[in-house]
């Protein structure tokens, strides 16, 4: 019976992860700014051998391997110019179908991410089972993870945040087994999966800062000596796999440049920490975005589960180590707070939430309160996750595309100061828009270009032009909406941006 419940939870997670999968497609790039698909995997041969990037390469490699059958089919049928190989760069005419081929590759990446999203739910169940040895608590933890808004939305994308959470949780399974007396096999598997997590996105390193030393001490106690072969083997395997994925030997300069991005004094961490208003602001942002990642009721339930679980279940105290480690060193210390950064934390907290739910529902006196509270909290989380799916169907860019098709002829001249991924797919609709470069002042450039219409987005770094600037008037402004929008508002600024279309004051209104 419980296996059927777990299967139902996994099926629900899969459905939530797949609904809205066509968001922003067909196109030759993803509307998600941090999405690596499809061009980063396609550029892997050059980047790995000769260049560098701020992101590590494991997920690029996995994606490219999954792309290969389709790329081979394109090459055999004339859909791919083989002279582009081994590195296929965007906008170089390598694909005969300029929009169709990249769309298929983006879908492959998204299906992989959706599968890893379901894997995260199953891994939360596995971790909770190892800690609680209680199937009810494990099922409750999996049910909480399945409806986390942030996890569901990012499981639609080719970003690195779902994959890194997946590998991190896999490594924690082997960490638990090691802590419980596991042998060399578990040590090697922990090393491999930890290397995979770090080589997916190095921000996850914070989750291992406290876990690593504790595991070493646990293994030392079990083996009767501080320095032990299994520990050195673990470290060696981890470093070898990570070094091979990052091509440390043959592209040392690229590796050094890559790491310069993430060092405490580097451009990323240095900037974020310098601009942080302080710890109180950081904690406030964490609370706000964690509520957006899990939904507020499930976040409160899971945080209450931390206190309850540590008091009532001694084994859950050990799980504070990766939870606190990730929170302190991957979230608080960098001071870079976002929903996607909190997905690993949400998965860890779901384990505690499952403990509280199972104990509350079973308690004879508390049951009459616990059951409706849990049902309402989980139902709220489900609707919040579903809102993310529905918004992907009615994203403001899609709504704007419908208006453009109905109201503006394709021979009209369009321009924008916003980033293309934040805008409707004007080129797919048949327009030839002109994009103002970031180094050029927007209004000055528009005066030079003199377009008939300007299209701008609230998601862009340049934001939106005011509605009443001289020489322009608003022709249309709007965003997407669903039946759930009055109650649920996604915290993700890039999902469902407001789009504004400005008409030149010198252009006559369309009849």
Secondary structure, 3 states (H helix, E strand, C coil): CHHHHHHHHHHHHHHHHHCCCCCCCCCCCCCCCCCCCCHHHHCHHHHHHHCCCCCCCHHHHHHHHHHHHHHHHHHHHCCECHHHCCCCCCCCCCECCCCHHHHHHHHHHHHHHHHHHHHHHHHHHHHHHHHHCCHHHHHHHHHHHHCCHHHHHHCCCCCHHHHHHHHHHHHHHHHHHHHCCCCHHHHHHHHHHHHHHHCCCHHHHHHHHHHHHHHHHHHHHHHCCCCCHHHHHHHHHHHHHHHHHCCCCCCHHHHHHHHHCCCCCCHHHHHHHHHCCCHHHHHHHHHHHHHHHHCHHHHHHHHHHHHHHHHHCHHHHHCHHHHHHHHHHHHHCCCCCCCHHHHHHHHHHHHHHHHHHHHHHHCCCCHHHHHHHHHHHHHHHHHHHHHHHHHHHCCHHHHHHHHHHHHCCCCCCEEECCCHHHCCCCCCCCCCCEECCCCCCHHHHHHHHCCCEEEEECCCCCCCCCCCCCCEEEEEEECCCCCCCCCCCCCCCCCCCCEEEEEECCCCCCC
